[in-house]
Amino acid sequence: MVIEKLETLETSLKSVLGELEDLRQSRSDLQSQVEQARSEALSASETVNGRDEEIAKLREENTRLQDERNEVRDRVERILNHLPSE
């Protein structure tokens, strides 16, 4: 009877140890997935920051070009206003 109980206990312990190993493997897999997700998030964040910087530069350039266009238009209008009419 004691031997049967010990065998049952051994079987139960093997089962629990197997489950524990499965849990450890799952934890390791999840940890790898979390690290991969963090890496992807960091990469995406860097990409977004780079795009934000590029957008800011393009906006500055656009403003500069609009100012230049306005200045040229004003000069042309002044020149046209000073031309003798026929």
PyMOL commands that set and color helices and strands:
alter all, ss='L'
color gray80, all
select helices_A, chain A and resi 2-82
alter helices_A, ss='H'
color red, helices_A
deselect
rebuild
show_as cartoon
